Amino acid sequence: MGNNLNHIPAGAADSGDARHDLVVGLDAGGTRTRAMCASAADGRLLGEGSGGPGNALTVPEPQLTDHLAEAIAAAVPEPARGRVVAVAGGFAGATGASADDPGYVHARSALTGALRRLGIPPGPVALCSDIEAAFASAPGTPTDGLALVAGTGAVAMRIAGRRATTTVDGDGWLLGDDGSGFWIGRSAVRAALRMADGRGPGTELAVLVGRAFGVPDGVLPGGGVVLGGRGAPGDWGLPGAGAVPDGGVIPDGLDDPEASGGTGASGAGGGLSAGGGVVSYDGVGPAVPDWPLARREAYRAHLLPAVMTAPPIRLARLAPLVVGAAREKDAVAVRILDEAADQLAETVRALAPRAGEPLVATGGLLGPEGPLTEPLTIRLHALGVTLDWVADGCRGAVALARLAYGGGGR
């Protein structure tokens, strides 16, 4: 990303005017690194850039240094780099609670190297987790409250003095991340398999999941045609639903208004189109029209190896398909999203929220039009808290950089 916003004032790099001092905020996540350059005086955004993945535990330090340098270089024009007076970064895989934390050590070393490479002078450098930075992105740069992330993974934290003190979930795909995009995608595959072997009800997810993993049309239920004639995942009105990005990251389509309608309502069933007509079903797999036992067995034989040989976290890519099926009132898809909202509500409840305290949320599932925003808001109302969504931790990191420099953060 280029520097496409406000331009640094001409001559600022040499003016010596404190009004032209700059700060840099970084949000270094598992998929990409974002950087923002802002005025130290008032926090006004002046430039932004992006680079590769920034997880401080999983990205080797040389590559992490490259990705940080790439993002910062795009955000701060070279003539203005001498005016940078403070930098703050929120890193996935790191925490600012301990200077001995491995992620913190790697993040600081990589960031120091990136700043040196770009000729940015030494100054205050504040590091924290990406979740702590996201919490600081809320209006007023709050110091205490709750943070919730629901995207590919899911985790909630209690924040005190802008540091995480208690963590609930965030235990990864194998042990937790309940209610996350991965959890939703895995539930979709489970529902498809249960339909195929007779343990579960009919659901259009069997077609959509099969298509996503390349199962031949000839063994899909109903010949691969779903309710309304939509036979391909890309036809569900979900940007990116048919083309899955590497790494299993939930596509931005989860924030699309068209992707979220109807997910809070109870579904009335669904249908498979057989011979051009809609066929209703209320029974289990064996009763599904046009899906005899031999084809159901072939479906399982194709789907299971395809799922097992892919990185597990990539199941998160199926979340938009569940959203689309729920929009069409598929009962199984609606139930999956309802259960995901239940799981996230329980995650927040475990932090013993106090009525009225801030709850800052981020992640594609909880955006302004996110598929779980409305149902989770309803559940959290009973706890006396409401969601305050932020896009990421970049603006919070800018505020923390201004605080580190002494310029305030509000």
Disulfide bonds with the S-S distance in Angstrom:
none
